[in-house]
């Protein structure tokens, strides 16, 4: 029996890597076999570790700004070949802010730019672009990389926050040379429109309609200042509150995170020799899967005509233990044991 384990993270306290290893222990106990571990991710925190599974890498700690420009320690990773991996959500995520701090107007993407600048000596930079607290079109990030943003009177705008995009009249892009950048987007939506960055992020943050309307108009007015304004309609440009758009203008490649992660693990090829694949996540009482991972794995399994067992569990957000995931894997595989 050839079993593949390809889960998403199980709550904020368990990455997909840890969940996959816990599930593998459950398979070992239930079936006495070693499963093939392929930790999955869709761009949220933990994506870098999922991509680096089975490889040697170094964790690099750096001081960077949180969404409110407060200094904190952020980590990124550099593999044995010198390629850097950054989880934007660990730097800019809504989870870093208290509920009463989640006003879009006061947030910034500066911290991501600071981490990128620190990693600029790498052979390449892969950025997992998950949920972010800002919708500043990446202007804060660009400023940290050396860009100069000026207002109508020619004065330089500094320490940029989302509200400042309405005052931008010119953008001088950074001249600092960066390595090739690959962006892994959680959601492949555009920058503008009702299904774009402002309204999606605004709804997640609980922002008012008036603020979202103001910001959306500011985004529309600022798009022409970028070197590739047509990229605003490109899928993925709205990821990370418009950071996808800014990085695309810097020449970055944009990918759908879950598809890219499956490719790194050569999942489609491994399914050709599989008897069963296990996937899953933790849900907070939601009727449907909240990540992109489980539906995508189910789709791949169907295409390969391989049974797919779902070990998704419901959590109250108090954190899931290895034992919980291990038991879920045992229950998921049991019907397939002869």
N, C-alpha and C positions, 0 to 999 in steps of 0.2 A: 504494500500500500504506500503510495507516494503522496504525502500531504504537504500542501503549501499553506503557510500562515501569513496573511497580508492584511493586518488590521490598521485602523486609524488610531489616534491617541484615545485613551480611556479617561476622559476628564482632564482637568488642568494639572492633576498630580501624577499622571502616568503617560509618558510619551509612547508613541507607537512601537519604538524599539523595546522599551520595558514590557509593554503589553504583549508583543510578539514572543518575547522570551518566556514570559509567564504562561502564555498559551501553549508554547512548545513543551513546557514541563507537564501541562495537563495532557497533551497528546502522548507524551512519553509514558505517563502513568496509565492512561486508558488503553493504549494500543501497543505499547512497548516499542515504538519506532521513533526515529529522529525526523522531525519535520524540517522542511526548507523554510527558512525565515526571510521574509521580505517586508520589512516595516514600511508602511505607506504613510503618505501625508498629502495634504491639499493646500499647502502654503502657510498654514498656521504655525504657531510656535512648535518646535520639535522637528520641523521639516529638514533642517540641516543634518541632524543626527540620523534621521531616516535615510537620507542620501548617503551618509558616510558609514552606514552599517557594514561591519566587516573590514573596515579600513583603519589604518593608523592616522590619527589626527591630533592636533594641538588645540587646546582651548585658550583663546587670547582674551584677556580682560582689558577693557578700556573705559575711560570716563566719557560719558556722553549725556546729552540732554534728554530728559523725558519729554512727553508732549507739552508740558508746561515750562520747558526750558530749565528745569531743575537738574542739577548734576546728579548722576547715579552711575553705578557700574553696569556695563553691558558686556556680554560675551559674544564672540564670533569664533569661527573654527577655521583652521588651516590644515589641509590634508598633507600627506607625506610627499606629494608632488608639488606643493606650493600653491594650491588653489584655495581661495577663501570662500567661506559660506556664512551668510548672514540671515538671521530670522528677524525681519522687520518688526514683527508683532512683539518680540521680546524687548524692543526699544520704544515702539510707538503705540502699543496696543491699548485699547480702552481699559483693559484689566489693570493697568498701572495707575489709573485715576479713580478717585472716589466718585460715587454717583453724582455728587454736587459739583464736580470739577469737569464734567463732560460737555462743556459748552464748546462747540466747534470753533467759534470765533477766536478763542484764546489758545488754540493748540498749534503745534508746529512740527514739521518733519526734520528739524535741524539735527536731531540725534542720529538719524540714519546717515546723513551726510558726514557727520563726524566719524562714525565707525567706518564708512567707506573710505574716507581720507586716510584713516589709520591702516586700512588693508590695501592701499593703493600699490604697494610693492608686490602683491601677489601676482601669479600668472594669469588668474582670472578671478572674477567675483560672481558668485551665484547668490542672488537675493530672493529669499522666500517672502513674497509680498502678500501677507495675510491682512487681517483687519488692523486698521490704524485709527487713531483718535483725531487725526487732522484731515482737512480737505484743502491744503494750501497749494495743491498742484505740484508739490515737491519743491516749492521755492525756498523753504527753509533748508532742505537738503542741498539744493544747488548753491545757496549762500555759503554753507559750510564747506562746500567743495571749491569755493573761490569765485562764484558768480557775483556780479554786481547788479542789483535791482534798483532802479531809480524811479522817483515819482515824477509828476507833471512838471515840477519846477527844476528837475535835474538833480535834486538832492538824493543821496543814497539812502535807501530803506534798509535798516539793519535789525537784527534779532527778530526776524520775520515770523509772524503768526498768521493763521488763516485769514483773519480780518484784514490783513495788510495787502492781500491780492487785489482788493478793490482800488488801491492807490498806485499800483504798479503801472508805469508808462513805458518802460524800456528794460530789457534784460540783456546783460552782457554775459554770455555763457562762460563757464570756467575754462581756463586754458590749461589747467593742470592735467597732465596725461594720466588717464586711467587705463587699467587693463581691460580686456573684453568683459562685458557684463551680460549676465544671463538673468532674466527675471522670471520667477515662477509665481504666477498669479493664482490666488485662491478662486477668484471669480473673473470670468472673461467678459466683463461688461465695459461699455464705452465711458468716456469722460463726462459727456453732457447728456441731457435729456432726463426724463422722469425715472429712467432705469439706470442712470449714470452715477458718478461718484458722489455728488453732493446729496442727492436724495437717498441713496442707499445708506451712506454713512450717517447722514442726519437722522434717519429713522432709527438706526441702531443705537444712536446716542440719545434718542428721545428729544431731538431738537425741534423747535417750533417751526411752523410752516413759513412764517415771515422771515426767519433767519435763513432757511433753506432757499427761499426765493431770492433773497438778497445775494447769497453766495453763488447761486447758480448763474445769476446775471453777471457777477464779478468774474466767474470762470469764463463765461462766454466772451467777455471783454478782454480777458487776458490771453486767451488762446492765440490770437494773431501775433503776440509778442514772441512766440516760440518759433524756432527755425523750421519746424515741420508742422504747421497748424492742422493740416489734413489728418494727422495721426490721432486727433481727438476722437474721431469716429472709429478708430481701430479697436477691435476686441482686446481687452486687457489694459487699455489706456486709462480706464477709470479705477483700476486696482490701486489700493493704498491711498485713496483720496486724491487720485490724480498723479501719484508718484510714477505709475506705469507710463503715463504720457510723458513726463519729464525725462525718465530714463530712456524711453524710446527715442526722444529727440537727441539723446546723447549717443545713440547708436546701439542701444542694448537690444538683445533678442528677447521677445516676450513669449512665454510658454504657459500652457495650462498646467498648473502644478501637479495635479494628480496624474495626468497623462505622462508628464516628464518623469515623475518618480517611478511609475510602472516601467517605463523604458529603461531607466538606470538599472532596475532589478531584473531586466529581461523577462518580465512576467509572462508575456504572451508566449515566448518560447518555452518557458518552464511549464506552462499549462499543457503543452502538447504531450508531456510525459506524466501528468498528474492524475491521481485518482480522486482527489478532493481538495478544495481550497477553503480555508477558514478566514473569515473577515469579521469586522465588528467595530463597535465604538461604544461609548456610554452616552445615554440620553437622559435629559432632565424631564422625563415624562412626556416628551414630544411624540406625536403619532407617526412622524416620518423621520428619516435619517437627517441629521443636522449637518453632516459633512458631505463632501463629494466622493469620499473614498468608497464607502460600502456600495452605493449604486454603480460605481464604475467597475468595481471588482465583480459584482454580479453580472454586469454586461460582458466583461471579458470571459468570465466562466461560461456564460451561455453561448458565446461565440465559439468557444473551444469545446463545447459539449462536456463540460466537467461540472460535477455537482458542487454547489457552493453552500456552505453552512454558515449561518449568521450567529455569532456569539455576542451580539449586542446586549448590553445590560442597562437597566435603569438606575440612575444614581440620584442622590439628594444633594450632590455637590459637596459632600463631606469628604470625598476622596475615595478612590478605589484601590484596594490592596492587590498585591500579586495573587493572593489566594483566591480572591473573587474572580479574577480573570482566568485563573487556572481552572476553577470549577466551571466557569462558563464554557471553556474549551472542551472540557470533558463531556458536558451535556450536549454540546454541538456535534461532537464527533460520534457519540454513542450510537445513534441510529444507523451509522454507516459501517459499524463493525460487524463482522461475520462471526 
